[in-house]
Amino acid sequence: MTQTTVWKVGKRFARWSGVAEPFVALRNEVEQLREQVVRLDAEVVRLDADLDESRRLNLRAAELLDVVYEELGARRPGREGTS
């Protein structure tokens, strides 16, 4: 049974049993929760991409710091036999 069919059967039952209003309210709440899940999924995808970019930038910064420290070490007097 598809979800749409389940909702239709439930809606019909709700009308017959006098609980239509709570049923509709519950259905609306479920739809709101689904929308929240979709938004949260999109946010997780965006944050994951941001995290990847942050990792990439951190690795590049570490590489540049290594270059700077190597240059500073090479310029230091008295290093590698020079005075």
N, C-alpha and C positions, 0 to 999 in steps of 0.2 A: 504494500500500500504506500503510495507516495505521500510526501509531507502535505501537499495541497489537499489530497483526499482526506487525510487525517484531520486537517483543520476544518474541512467542510463537514465531516461527520461530527466532529466535536461541536461545531457551531450549531448544527441541527439539533444535537442532543441538548445543548445548552438552552436553546429556545423551548424545547419540550419540557425540560425539567425546571425552568424558572431561574436558572443561574446564568443567563446570558450576559448580564453586566459583569460579574466577576470573571467569566470566561474571556470576554473581550479585553478586560483590563489585563489579565494574565497574558493573553496573546500579544498585546501591545508591549508589555514588559519584556517578553521574549524577543520581540523584534528590536527593541531598544538595546538589549544585551547583545544581539547579533551585530548591530551597527557598531557598538563599542568594541567588539572583538575585531571587526574589520579595521576600525581605526587603530586599535592597538597593534594589530599585525603590521599595518603600514608604518607605524612608529618604530616598531622593532626593526623593520627592514632599513629605515632611515638611520637609526642609531647604529646598526651593524655596519652600514657603509661609512658613517662618521668614525667609528672605531677603527676600521681598516685604514682610513685616511690618516688618522692620528698615529697609528702604528708605523705607517710608511714615513710620515714626517719625523717621528722620533728616531727611526733608523737612520734617516738622512742626517739629522742633527748629530747623532753619535758618530757617523762617518766624518762629518766636518770637524767635530771636536778632536777626533783622532789626528786628522791632518794638522790642525792647529798645534796640538801638543807635540807632534813630530817636528814641525817647523820651529817651535820654541826650543825644543831640545837640541836641534841641530845648530841653532844660533848661539847657544850658551857657550861662553868662553871656557876653555879647559876641557871641553868635550872631545873625545876621540883623538887624544894626543896633541891637541892644539892648545896654546896658552894665550 
